[in-house]
Amino acid sequence: MTAPASGLLVVDKPAGWTSHDVVARARRLCGTRRVGHAGTLDPMATGVLVLGVEKGTKLLTFLVGCDKEYTATIRLGQATVTDDAEGEPTSAVGVADDSTFAARLADAVAALTGEIMQVPSAVSAIKVAGERSYATVRKGGEVDLPPRPVTVARFDVVSVTPTTADLPDGGALRVVDVDVEVEVSSGTYVRALARDLGDALGVGGHLTALRRTRVGRLDLGMARPLDELAALAESGGGAALPIVSLADAARAQLPVHEVSAEEARSIGHGQRIPSGGVRSEAVAAIAPDGRLVAVLDETRGTAKARVVFAPAG
């Protein structure tokens, strides 16, 4: 198998797979152990999972903090311990057929839009007393996570569908499924948005579907299902996979400093060069031949490399 190029592989993750499962499969398809991901998706979720391959793993640090977009279905009228359909129900009060519901829903959505304080979902990877929150909850324990600032740039209701949910005693409960599109900052839990929307309406809520449609500027249009990637790898090895080059990936996500050949050599030797402009965000240094030389820190008048991708020979 031909060794894969360095860069990013954008996968359309299937439901039922963990992010670790996808990474393990990609390692086999790419023929390398050097594969990592830029932020997990829950097993029930589908959509954009960004993988770094070979030197592309060094770029993942600069993708973790990107904003993200999702489509989701929120079921109002039931709450679960995990804030999604995989958890045990904690309440089932249903939603009354009320003429004021639409207006109250709109108000609750508006209150959860913008810069808000959000308590993360209890089933998260946040550590409490040295243990992951989800591990504590799944063992029957309770956690008290402090709220944190997040930004919900867009929270659009696409459709509202009254339906019924089966109850353990064989009965049926009137619930409402709300299809939404959201654009959120890194660290925002869409499950927590579902929980908080249900709480605001006094009926409880949880996610029944979640699909990530964008990470930064990498979207579903660039993503490929695993079975399609497997077929490509079988036909042509790791080199046949649609890996986004380091330079294209960096250009898509970061501001760019076009450096001269001499500056590229200086960066490769660990030396500083004049900044392209003082700025707080990471900057991609691109050489005249189109290679990604490094990701730069340009917070001062002279720039230094945070990560070097093309060391001087």
TORLO-70209 format. One record per residue (C-alpha): x, y, z; residue in one letter. Coordinates in steps of 0.1 Angstrom, whole numbers, plus 5000, padded with zeros to 4 digits. Each point is the difference from the previous one (the first is absolute). Layout:
((X; Y; Z); 'A');
...
REM end
This chain:
((5000; 5000; 5000); 'M');
((5013; 5034; 4990); 'T');
((5006; 5023; 5030); 'A');
((4973; 5027; 5003); 'P');
((5007; 5037; 4996); 'A');
((5000; 5022; 5030); 'S');
((4968; 5021; 5005); 'G');
((4964; 4997; 5011); 'L');
((4974; 4973; 4993); 'L');
((4964; 5012; 5004); 'V');
((4978; 4970; 5009); 'V');
((4962; 4999; 5000); 'D');
((4997; 4980; 5033); 'K');
((4973; 4973; 5001); 'P');
((4977; 4996; 5029); 'A');
((5010; 4974; 5026); 'G');
((5037; 5006; 4996); 'W');
((5022; 5018; 5026); 'T');
((5025; 5025; 4987); 'S');
((5027; 4976; 5012); 'H');
((4984; 4973; 4979); 'D');
((5003; 5023; 4969); 'V');
((5037; 5008; 5008); 'V');
((5008; 4963; 5003); 'A');
((4984; 4993; 4967); 'R');
((5017; 5029; 4983); 'A');
((5034; 4988; 5013); 'R');
((4994; 4967; 4982); 'R');
((4988; 5017; 4968); 'L');
((5029; 5025; 5000); 'C');
((5026; 4974; 5010); 'G');
((5014; 5022; 5028); 'T');
((4996; 5003; 5038); 'R');
((5003; 5038; 4997); 'R');
((4963; 5009; 4999); 'V');
((4981; 5021; 5025); 'G');
((4967; 5020; 5001); 'H');
((4991; 5036; 5006); 'A');
((4972; 4996; 5025); 'G');
((4977; 4971; 5008); 'T');
((4965; 4992; 4988); 'L');
((4977; 4979; 5022); 'D');
((4993; 4965; 4987); 'P');
((4964; 5009; 4991); 'M');
((5012; 5031; 4981); 'A');
((5009; 5000; 4963); 'T');
((5018; 5024; 4977); 'G');
((5033; 5019; 4998); 'V');
((5029; 4984; 5019); 'L');
((5033; 5016; 4991); 'V');
((5030; 4977; 5001); 'L');
((5037; 5009; 4998); 'G');
((5022; 4976; 4981); 'V');
((5038; 4999; 5004); 'E');
((5012; 5037; 5005); 'K');
((4964; 5010; 4998); 'G');
((4996; 4989; 5036); 'T');
((5020; 5032; 5009); 'K');
((4973; 5021; 4984); 'L');
((4972; 4986; 5022); 'L');
((5009; 5023; 5029); 'T');
((4990; 5029; 4979); 'F');
((4966; 4985; 4990); 'L');
((4988; 4990; 5035); 'V');
((4989; 5036; 5008); 'G');
((4981; 5005; 4967); 'C');
((4963; 5008; 4999); 'D');
((4977; 4972; 4989); 'K');
((4966; 4995; 4984); 'E');
((4975; 4973; 5007); 'Y');
((4965; 4989; 4990); 'T');
((4981; 4983; 5029); 'A');
((4967; 4987; 5011); 'T');
((4989; 5010; 5035); 'I');
((4972; 4980; 5016); 'R');
((4980; 5022; 5025); 'L');
((4980; 4983; 5027); 'G');
((5026; 4975; 5012); 'Q');
((5033; 5004; 5017); 'A');
((5028; 4973; 5003); 'T');
((5030; 4996; 5022); 'V');
((5024; 5005; 4970); 'T');
((4979; 5028; 4984); 'D');
((4997; 4978; 4969); 'D');
((4981; 4969; 4989); 'A');
((5026; 4976; 5013); 'E');
((4994; 5008; 5036); 'G');
((4973; 4988; 5024); 'E');
((4970; 5023; 5003); 'P');
((4999; 5022; 5031); 'T');
((4967; 5017; 4993); 'S');
((4971; 4996; 4976); 'A');
((4974; 5027; 5004); 'V');
((4992; 5005; 4963); 'G');
((4989; 5031; 4982); 'V');
((4965; 5013; 5002); 'A');
((4981; 5011; 4968); 'D');
((5003; 5036; 5009); 'D');
((4994; 5030; 4976); 'S');
((5028; 5019; 5018); 'T');
((5026; 4974; 4994); 'F');
((5015; 5014; 4968); 'A');
((5005; 5034; 5016); 'A');
((5015; 4986; 5031); 'R');
((5023; 4978; 4979); 'L');
((5012; 5030; 4981); 'A');
((5007; 5019; 5032); 'D');
((5019; 4971; 5015); 'A');
((5022; 4996; 4968); 'V');
((5007; 5037; 5000); 'A');
((5011; 4999; 5036); 'A');
((5025; 4972; 4991); 'L');
((5015; 5020; 4971); 'T');
((5031; 5022; 5002); 'G');
((5025; 5001; 5028); 'E');
((4986; 4978; 5028); 'I');
((5012; 4981; 5031); 'M');
((4996; 4963; 4995); 'Q');
((5003; 4971; 5024); 'V');
((5016; 4972; 4981); 'P');
((4982; 4967; 4996); 'S');
((5007; 4977; 5029); 'A');
((5010; 4973; 4975); 'V');
((5031; 5019; 4988); 'S');
((5038; 4995; 5001); 'A');
((5005; 5027; 5026); 'I');
((5019; 4988; 5030); 'K');
((4985; 5002; 5035); 'V');
((5023; 4990; 5029); 'A');
((5023; 4982; 4975); 'G');
((4972; 4980; 4983); 'E');
((4982; 5007; 4967); 'R');
((4965; 5013; 5006); 'S');
((4984; 4974; 4978); 'Y');
((5017; 4972; 5019); 'A');
((4986; 5013; 5033); 'T');
((4965; 5003; 4986); 'V');
((5000; 4966; 4984); 'R');
((5009; 4985; 5033); 'K');
((4970; 5016; 5015); 'G');
((5017; 5030; 5016); 'G');
((4992; 5037; 4997); 'E');
((5022; 5028; 4988); 'V');
((4998; 5038; 5005); 'D');
((5015; 5017; 4970); 'L');
((5004; 5038; 5001); 'P');
((4985; 5020; 4971); 'P');
((5024; 5013; 4974); 'R');
((4997; 5027; 4973); 'P');
((4991; 4988; 4965); 'V');
((4987; 5017; 4969); 'T');
((4970; 4988; 4981); 'V');
((5003; 5021; 4969); 'A');
((4969; 4984; 4983); 'R');
((4971; 4979; 5014); 'F');
((4974; 4996; 4973); 'D');
((4969; 4979; 5003); 'V');
((4994; 4982; 4967); 'V');
((4969; 4980; 5008); 'S');
((4977; 4991; 5030); 'V');
((4983; 4966; 4999); 'T');
((4976; 4988; 5028); 'P');
((5003; 4962; 5003); 'T');
((4998; 4973; 5027); 'T');
((5025; 4981; 5020); 'A');
((4995; 4965; 5014); 'D');
((5001; 4997; 5038); 'L');
((5012; 4970; 5019); 'P');
((4965; 4991; 5012); 'D');
((4988; 4998; 4964); 'G');
((4984; 5034; 4999); 'G');
((5008; 5029; 4977); 'A');
((5012; 5035; 5008); 'L');
((4994; 5031; 4979); 'R');
((5034; 5015; 4992); 'V');
((5013; 5026; 4975); 'V');
((5030; 4994; 4977); 'D');
((5018; 5032; 4991); 'V');
((5024; 4999; 4971); 'D');
((5027; 5027; 5004); 'V');
((5031; 5014; 4984); 'E');
((5027; 5015; 5023); 'V');
((5033; 5017; 4997); 'E');
((5020; 5000; 5032); 'V');
((5034; 5007; 5014); 'S');
((5024; 4973; 5010); 'S');
((4991; 4984; 5033); 'G');
((4962; 5004; 4996); 'T');
((4979; 4969; 5007); 'Y');
((4971; 4996; 4976); 'V');
((4986; 4974; 5025); 'R');
((5000; 5027; 5026); 'A');
((4981; 5024; 4977); 'L');
((4974; 4973; 4997); 'A');
((4999; 4996; 5038); 'R');
((4998; 5037; 5006); 'D');
((4973; 5006; 4974); 'L');
((4978; 4973; 5016); 'G');
((5007; 5014; 5035); 'D');
((4991; 5036; 4988); 'A');
((4966; 4986; 4988); 'L');
((4995; 4980; 5031); 'G');
((4997; 4967; 4982); 'V');
((5035; 4986; 4997); 'G');
((5019; 4993; 4968); 'G');
((5026; 4978; 4985); 'H');
((5017; 4994; 4966); 'L');
((4988; 4972; 4978); 'T');
((5022; 5008; 4970); 'A');
((5032; 5020; 4995); 'L');
((5020; 5006; 4968); 'R');
((5031; 5022; 4998); 'R');
((5000; 5018; 4967); 'T');
((5031; 5023; 5004); 'R');
((5032; 5003; 5020); 'V');
((5016; 5034; 4992); 'G');
((5000; 5002; 4962); 'R');
((4999; 4962; 4996); 'L');
((4965; 4988; 4992); 'D');
((4980; 4970; 4988); 'L');
((5008; 5008; 4964); 'G');
((5036; 4989; 5008); 'M');
((4990; 4970; 5021); 'A');
((5000; 4964; 4988); 'R');
((4983; 4970; 5016); 'P');
((5022; 4973; 5014); 'L');
((4989; 4974; 4975); 'D');
((5009; 5023; 4971); 'E');
((5034; 5006; 5016); 'L');
((5005; 4963; 5004); 'A');
((4992; 4994; 4963); 'A');
((5026; 5027; 4990); 'L');
((5026; 4985; 5023); 'A');
((4994; 4965; 4986); 'E');
((5004; 5013; 4964); 'S');
((5030; 5022; 5005); 'G');
((5014; 4998; 5035); 'G');
((5004; 5030; 5024); 'G');
((5011; 5023; 4972); 'A');
((4965; 4997; 4983); 'A');
((4982; 5015; 5030); 'L');
((4987; 5036; 4997); 'P');
((5024; 5015; 5024); 'I');
((5000; 5038; 5002); 'V');
((5036; 5012; 4997); 'S');
((5016; 5018; 5029); 'L');
((5002; 5032; 4981); 'A');
((4963; 4999; 4988); 'D');
((4989; 4990; 5035); 'A');
((5019; 5029; 5016); 'A');
((4988; 5025; 4974); 'R');
((4964; 4989; 5007); 'A');
((5003; 5005; 5037); 'Q');
((5026; 5026; 5008); 'L');
((5012; 5034; 4989); 'P');
((5029; 4997; 4976); 'V');
((5035; 5016; 5000); 'H');
((5016; 4995; 4966); 'E');
((5037; 4997; 5008); 'V');
((5030; 5003; 4978); 'S');
((5023; 4970; 4993); 'A');
((5026; 5016; 5023); 'E');
((4974; 5005; 5028); 'E');
((4989; 4964; 4995); 'A');
((5035; 4988; 5006); 'R');
((5003; 5022; 5031); 'S');
((4968; 4986; 5015); 'I');
((5013; 4965; 4993); 'G');
((5031; 5008; 5020); 'H');
((4979; 5012; 5029); 'G');
((5007; 5037; 4994); 'Q');
((4975; 5029; 5002); 'R');
((4989; 5020; 4970); 'I');
((4981; 5033; 4998); 'P');
((4963; 4996; 5007); 'S');
((4975; 5005; 4973); 'G');
((4980; 5020; 5025); 'G');
((4995; 4998; 5037); 'V');
((4970; 4977; 5007); 'R');
((4989; 4976; 5026); 'S');
((4990; 4970; 4979); 'E');
((5023; 4974; 4986); 'A');
((5013; 5007; 4965); 'V');
((5010; 4976; 4972); 'A');
((5034; 5007; 4984); 'A');
((4998; 4990; 4964); 'I');
((5032; 4998; 4979); 'A');
((5003; 5012; 4963); 'P');
((4997; 4964; 4988); 'D');
((4967; 4996; 5018); 'G');
((5012; 4979; 5030); 'R');
((4988; 5005; 5035); 'L');
((5032; 5010; 5018); 'V');
((4986; 5005; 5035); 'A');
((4972; 5014; 5022); 'V');
((5013; 5033; 5014); 'L');
((4995; 5021; 5031); 'D');
((4997; 5036; 4988); 'E');
((4990; 5016; 5033); 'T');
((5031; 5021; 4998); 'R');
((5019; 5019; 4973); 'G');
((5020; 4970; 4993); 'T');
((4985; 4966; 4993); 'A');
((5011; 4967; 5014); 'K');
((4989; 4965; 4991); 'A');
((4975; 4982; 5022); 'R');
((5002; 4969; 4979); 'V');
((5025; 4994; 4971); 'V');
((4988; 4978; 4971); 'F');
((5030; 5004; 4977); 'A');
((5033; 5000; 5020); 'P');
((5030; 5014; 4982); 'A');
((5022; 4972; 4985); 'G');
REM end
